[in-house]
Amino acid sequence: MRYISTRGTAPEIGFCDVLLAGLARDGGLYVPQTWPASAKSADEKFEASYAQRAASIMAPFIGDEIDAKVFQQLCVDAYSTFRHPDVAPLIEIAPDEYLLELFHGPTLAFKDVALQLVGKLFDHVLAQRNERVMIVGATSGDTGGAAFDGVASCRNVDIVMLYPNNRVSDVQRRQMTTLTASNVHAVAIDGTFDDCQDLVKAMFNDQKFRDANQLSAVNSINLVRVMAQVVYYFTALEKLGDSAVFSVPTGNFGNVLAGWIAKQMGASIDGFVVASNTNDILTRFFESQQMTANEVVPTLSPSMDIQVSSNFERLLFEMNNRDGDLTAKQLTEFRSTGELIVAQSNYAKWITGVFTGYRCNDEQTLTTMKDVYQQTGMLIDPHTAVGLSAARQSIGVNYPKNQSIITLATAHPAKFPEAVCRATGQTPELPEHLADLMSRPERIISLPNNLKSVQAFVAKCR
């Protein structure tokens, strides 16, 4: 398997180089030359463990760059850290309505499913090459803690994670700032997540700085992270024993893109509901075929408070019939004008009948959390509530009433106790391994939204 950039000018590379590079040198995102097919159809019954299925599903992306037995053991090691034996259990909450629980990893968020494996892959590849890298990333909340947990024990990795000051939950912040490992560094930036993401991309696009500091990435700009998220779409369908629609609470578009990749590989997916909060740039795109950026509005679902969805670039590349020059031109204009328009024919071919978008404001989020608690006794976090609200809005409009629909439950409710308590009157407790999180001492670093200041800090951390 070889990989190319969505902007068309970076040289093609192999899997291990994609893992370490993150962002392509022309500013684009890596994709396979062709999307692989799954070895088996998604509606077959499998008795294998999640780790075994993961190794099988991801094998075509890796080719012969990592020995198959070694890769399977890396998967076994990665998913042994999860509290549920199924890793990603499928829970029925009403007839034809399901939650795919993705928060049973060590940091209680869906990002663990990918980043526990990505950390193992980094350590394996870097040890073989006798190299060390500096990971730089941006987080709207969950990626930071999950990335830190995934690489804190890595011998050949340093990591700096930027997060928007006062725009993540207390639990999310503390999962970054209370770690004592010397190779992890959380930095509060005076700005939004989009500002943090722009700083990261600027560091990667500064080729001299990138090479001098051996930069790498774990954000979903790194295709390997998205690859690992493809797995749970297959395993969910295998447990269901039928096709389904997936509703995905979405900010940076990586999680729903993973589902789209699974569909390209042969998974029996009937469509995707792209769920947004008040920061609804994706919903507005699916309504108007035009992407227009607005100001970021703080909400009860902060991990989705995003206006520039980086992973949309990979889908745009497909919509442009893999024309890298056109994709680069469109995205340059988008960054300049705040607007992106796609051709009607491309929209009809790639979007119509596959994606639909719905929004959910804070009031609807609280109402959905309350309804689920009253109906089932379950507590769900606000991001999951956005996805479930969007799923329910789509039934009877885009999909028939007997359509099986799976909402991705992306975070443990204890990560957002204030919102959960406000909706239900109940305060969810953190699992035992994090029970003392709120009393642990923090190591807080704050920097201005300034590229030179951030670069100076990154260079000092190597």
Summary of the structure (lengths in Angstrom):
residues: 462
radius of gyration: 20.4
end to end distance: 32.0
largest distance: 57.1
contacts: 1695
relative contact order: 0.14
helix: 46%
strand: 17%
